[in-house]
Amino acid sequence: MPTWQQGLIGVLLVMAAAKGLGVTTSLSRWLMDVHWRWQTALRPPAFPDDIVIVAIDDKSVQRLGRLRYWSRRRYAELLDHLRHAKAVGIDILFAEPDERDLAGDEALAQALRRHGRVVLPFYQWQGRLLSAQGRQATERLMTKLPAAPRGVILPVTFAAAFQPPLSPLLDAAVAVGYADVNADPDGVYRAPVLLRQTNAGKLMPHFALAVACVAQGVPLDDAVHPNPLTLRWGQRRISLDDGVLHLRPIARRSDRFTGVGASVPTVSFVDALTMPPEKFAGKIVLVGETATGTTDIRPTPLDNGLRGVELNAEILANLLHLPPVRPLPLALQWLLIALAVGAPCWLYTTMGVRPATVGATAALLGLIAAMEGAFWWGQRLPQWGTPLMAWLSATLLMGLHRLAQEEAQKRQIRQTFSLYVAPELVEEIVQNPATAHQEGVRRRVAVLFSDIRGFTTYSEQNPPELVVRQMREYLTEMTAAVQNHRGVLDKFIGDAVMGLFGPFLPDDANLSALAVASALEMLERLERLNVHWQRQGLPTFRIGIGVHVGEAMVGNIGSAQRVQYTALGDTVNLAARLQTMTKDFQAPLIVSEAVRDESEKALGDAVAFTDLGSVTVRGRAQPVRVFAVRRRHASQEVTSDVAPVRQDQAPK
């Protein structure tokens, strides 16, 4: 299975787990709340001045007593002062008669009829069966609700679960709406359901929506339009996703002077009773409790102590005045997720860890920029957590997988090259694996061949144990001479040594100088080694070395069962022929004219080149000009100007 497919499966599993544990949704909610706070801080809003709360606040409680002891005549008196208001919503449930003042209920019903634009709430029963009287009242409530227009499809709610106001008040109110508001699982109110449908096909508006329809003078069934589901009054269009309104939070408690958001215009209930009716002309008035100790708390992204009536005011502001917001279209949301997953999967499949991480970070910035643009300028609400979690999981999974691949590749390179490349050069290859030329590439190299003279006779005349011992000491010294000049020990061919200079070096390196310096060090080490052997009464060696420079195919070459890092081509063949010529010319080191031309200046006065003339080489049409190489002074050290030489000493 391709790596990107493995990564995709891993990302899907992580995303499913994050979704199941609620991590993605919680992240989305938190980021959305942060953005709303940023927006209200950077663009301080003004709450619409045509929406006013008449608050049953601490001042009203001190003057009039606790709400449960109030006569409903007080509401009737208030409605007379609000007679010029465009619409009034009383966010108080009048479900039971006032046993202390039954006439107060009748006074309130008459005031509702006189005003003609008052909306009352109804509530949902919590786990209780309705009595026969309750069912009768609920059936009466359903007659107050309009039928759903053709084509409108909404979540169904069973009508038998609701508690309406008293029948006289229900008949006198112009409209009713359910006061229950759904919070998210974390208890914060962000997206209330404003419209539902009963099993009998009736539209059930939220209390704030019912008030908005009355204020606009548009019946609910005329305001609701299907396909897509929208609310329309005048030129204004409000989208409802399955009846849900996504709020733009702007409200904070009216008695708070710090924090972000705008306080809702508020008048104390007792003050409203003494204000001229003209003060409320053209206003939408909500009446509700804000006093200390109320249980009607509705936390929002801006204020965790917002009261229910204040939340209803915010819903009204969203319905009537504020620029509407909607979730990001599903197609765009999937496009962001595809970018979040696809970019890291592709980058880590085709690149190394570092460039892929840079690219994945750029993709993340693009992802964030797209979501920020949708929020700030498009009035759209992205699901922040899903693309971000997708990017994080894809980047971590693919990055770790790619890192493991690179570490495995580095281990393979160390295992492959450590036997015939100097340790410091191995680390350079590990840091830049591309230089390993795994598949074989054409590259300019200097090739060195050395061979022991008379090795066959030596092997016949000496015991195998001695041959193995001396060869081990000899090859150890020759390997050091090659690696000291950044060469690659290609192979041992019996008693012969093949070295390459250039596969892992920069293009401007003087490969010929490195190879010649290495060859001279091989001869020097052999001299010291022969002295060491003579002291022990052991046979000594003589060698011949040939060096040529040119292009060759370099890389891991071989069969399906076995490969070896080596070089092939005419350059290699000519170097081997030059090594053979050392017998004819009785010279330990012979190089081609190309090697002499390239290395002479770099090696300086320490080395002398002797022209041996042009010779014909088997397999080549043109003769080759060759040179013998020696030190000018035996004690003078030969180095190139390309790389330093380690002074590993032969045994004494």
Secondary structure as the mmCIF struct_conf table of DSSP 4:
data_model
#
loop_
_struct_conf.conf_type_id
_struct_conf.id
_struct_conf.beg_label_comp_id
_struct_conf.beg_label_asym_id
_struct_conf.beg_label_seq_id
_struct_conf.end_label_comp_id
_struct_conf.end_label_asym_id
_struct_conf.end_label_seq_id
HELX_RH_AL_P HELX_RH_AL_P1 THR A 3 GLY A 20
TURN_TY1_P TURN_TY1_P1 LEU A 21 GLY A 22
HELX_RH_AL_P HELX_RH_AL_P2 VAL A 23 LEU A 42
BEND BEND1 ARG A 43 ARG A 43
TURN_TY1_P TURN_TY1_P2 ASP A 49 ASP A 50
STRN STRN1 ILE A 51 ILE A 56
HELX_RH_AL_P HELX_RH_AL_P3 ASP A 58 LEU A 64
HELX_RH_3T_P HELX_RH_3T_P1 LEU A 67 TYR A 69
TURN_TY1_P TURN_TY1_P3 ARG A 72 ARG A 72
HELX_RH_AL_P HELX_RH_AL_P4 ARG A 73 HIS A 81
TURN_TY1_P TURN_TY1_P4 LEU A 82 HIS A 84
BEND BEND2 LYS A 86 LYS A 86
STRN STRN2 ALA A 87 ILE A 90
BEND BEND3 ILE A 92 ILE A 92
BEND BEND4 GLU A 96 GLU A 96
TURN_TY1_P TURN_TY1_P5 GLU A 99 ARG A 100
HELX_RH_AL_P HELX_RH_AL_P5 LEU A 102 HIS A 115
STRN STRN3 VAL A 118 GLN A 124
BEND BEND5 GLN A 126 GLY A 127
HELX_LH_PP_P HELX_LH_PP_P1 LEU A 129 SER A 131
HELX_RH_AL_P HELX_RH_AL_P6 ALA A 132 MET A 142
TURN_TY1_P TURN_TY1_P6 THR A 143 LYS A 144
BEND BEND6 LEU A 145 LEU A 145
HELX_LH_PP_P HELX_LH_PP_P2 PRO A 146 PRO A 146
STRN STRN4 ALA A 147 ALA A 147
HELX_LH_PP_P HELX_LH_PP_P3 ALA A 148 PRO A 149
TURN_TY1_P TURN_TY1_P7 ARG A 150 GLY A 151
STRN STRN5 VAL A 156 THR A 157
HELX_RH_3T_P HELX_RH_3T_P2 ALA A 159 ALA A 161
STRN STRN6 PHE A 162 GLN A 163
HELX_LH_PP_P HELX_LH_PP_P4 PRO A 164 LEU A 166
HELX_RH_AL_P HELX_RH_AL_P7 SER A 167 ALA A 172
BEND BEND7 ALA A 173 VAL A 174
STRN STRN7 ALA A 175 TYR A 178
HELX_LH_PP_P HELX_LH_PP_P5 ASN A 182 ASP A 184
TURN_TY1_P TURN_TY1_P8 PRO A 185 ASP A 186
BEND BEND8 GLY A 187 GLY A 187
BEND BEND9 ARG A 190 ALA A 191
STRN STRN8 VAL A 193 VAL A 193
STRN STRN9 LEU A 195 THR A 198
TURN_TY1_P TURN_TY1_P9 ASN A 199 ALA A 200
BEND BEND10 GLY A 201 GLY A 201
STRN STRN10 LYS A 202 LYS A 202
STRN STRN11 LEU A 203 PRO A 205
STRN STRN12 HIS A 206 HIS A 206
HELX_RH_AL_P HELX_RH_AL_P8 PHE A 207 GLN A 216
TURN_TY1_P TURN_TY1_P10 GLY A 217 GLY A 217
HELX_RH_AL_P HELX_RH_AL_P9 LEU A 220 ALA A 223
STRN STRN13 VAL A 224 HIS A 225
TURN_TY1_P TURN_TY1_P11 PRO A 226 LEU A 229
STRN STRN14 THR A 230 TRP A 233
TURN_TY1_P TURN_TY1_P12 GLY A 234 GLN A 235
STRN STRN15 ARG A 236 SER A 239
STRN STRN16 ASP A 241 ASP A 241
TURN_TY1_P TURN_TY1_P13 ASP A 242 GLY A 243
STRN STRN17 VAL A 244 VAL A 244
STRN STRN18 ALA A 251 ARG A 252
TURN_TY1_P TURN_TY1_P14 SER A 254 ASP A 255
BEND BEND11 THR A 258 GLY A 261
STRN STRN19 ALA A 262 SER A 263
HELX_LH_PP_P HELX_LH_PP_P6 VAL A 264 PRO A 265
STRN STRN20 THR A 266 SER A 268
HELX_RH_AL_P HELX_RH_AL_P10 PHE A 269 ALA A 272
TURN_TY1_P TURN_TY1_P15 LEU A 273 THR A 274
BEND BEND12 MET A 275 MET A 275
HELX_RH_3T_P HELX_RH_3T_P3 PRO A 277 PHE A 280
TURN_TY1_P TURN_TY1_P16 ALA A 281 GLY A 282
STRN STRN21 ILE A 284 GLU A 289
BEND BEND13 ALA A 291 ALA A 291
TURN_TY1_P TURN_TY1_P17 THR A 292 GLY A 293
BEND BEND14 THR A 295 THR A 295
STRN STRN22 ILE A 297 ILE A 297
BEND BEND15 PRO A 301 LEU A 302
TURN_TY1_P TURN_TY1_P18 ASN A 304 GLY A 305
STRN STRN23 ARG A 307 ARG A 307
HELX_RH_AL_P HELX_RH_AL_P11 GLY A 308 LEU A 320
TURN_TY1_P TURN_TY1_P19 HIS A 321 HIS A 321
BEND BEND16 LEU A 322 LEU A 322
HELX_LH_PP_P HELX_LH_PP_P7 PRO A 323 PRO A 324
STRN STRN24 ARG A 326 PRO A 327
HELX_LH_PP_P HELX_LH_PP_P8 LEU A 328 PRO A 329
HELX_RH_AL_P HELX_RH_AL_P12 LEU A 330 THR A 350
BEND BEND17 MET A 351 MET A 351
HELX_RH_AL_P HELX_RH_AL_P13 VAL A 353 TRP A 376
TURN_TY1_P TURN_TY1_P20 TRP A 377 GLY A 378
STRN STRN25 ARG A 380 LEU A 381
TURN_TY1_P TURN_TY1_P21 TRP A 384 TRP A 384
HELX_RH_AL_P HELX_RH_AL_P14 GLY A 385 PHE A 417
TURN_TY1_P TURN_TY1_P22 SER A 418 TYR A 420
STRN STRN26 VAL A 421 VAL A 421
HELX_RH_AL_P HELX_RH_AL_P15 PRO A 423 GLN A 431
HELX_RH_3T_P HELX_RH_3T_P4 PRO A 433 ALA A 436
TURN_TY1_P TURN_TY1_P23 GLN A 438 GLU A 439
STRN STRN27 VAL A 441 ILE A 452
TURN_TY1_P TURN_TY1_P24 ARG A 453 GLY A 454
HELX_RH_AL_P HELX_RH_AL_P16 PHE A 455 GLN A 461
BEND BEND18 ASN A 462 ASN A 462
HELX_RH_AL_P HELX_RH_AL_P17 PRO A 464 GLN A 483
TURN_TY1_P TURN_TY1_P25 ASN A 484 ARG A 486
STRN STRN28 VAL A 488 ILE A 493
TURN_TY1_P TURN_TY1_P26 GLY A 494 ASP A 495
STRN STRN29 ALA A 496 PHE A 501
BEND BEND19 GLY A 502 GLY A 502
TURN_TY1_P TURN_TY1_P27 PRO A 503 PHE A 504
BEND BEND20 LEU A 505 LEU A 505
TURN_TY1_P TURN_TY1_P28 ASP A 507 ASP A 508
BEND BEND21 ALA A 509 ALA A 509
HELX_RH_AL_P HELX_RH_AL_P18 LEU A 511 ARG A 535
TURN_TY1_P TURN_TY1_P29 GLN A 536 GLY A 537
STRN STRN30 ILE A 543 GLY A 558
BEND BEND22 ALA A 560 GLN A 561
STRN STRN31 VAL A 563 LEU A 568
BEND BEND23 GLY A 569 GLY A 569
HELX_RH_AL_P HELX_RH_AL_P19 ASP A 570 PHE A 585
TURN_TY1_P TURN_TY1_P30 GLN A 586 GLN A 586
BEND BEND24 PRO A 588 PRO A 588
STRN STRN32 LEU A 589 SER A 592
HELX_RH_AL_P HELX_RH_AL_P20 GLU A 593 LEU A 603
HELX_RH_3T_P HELX_RH_3T_P5 GLY A 604 ALA A 606
STRN STRN33 VAL A 607 VAL A 615
TURN_TY1_P TURN_TY1_P31 ARG A 618 GLY A 619
BEND BEND25 ALA A 621 GLN A 622
STRN STRN34 VAL A 624 ARG A 631
BEND BEND26 ARG A 632 HIS A 633
TURN_TY1_P TURN_TY1_P32 ALA A 634 SER A 635
BEND BEND27 ASP A 641 ALA A 643
HELX_LH_PP_P HELX_LH_PP_P9 ASP A 648 PRO A 651
#
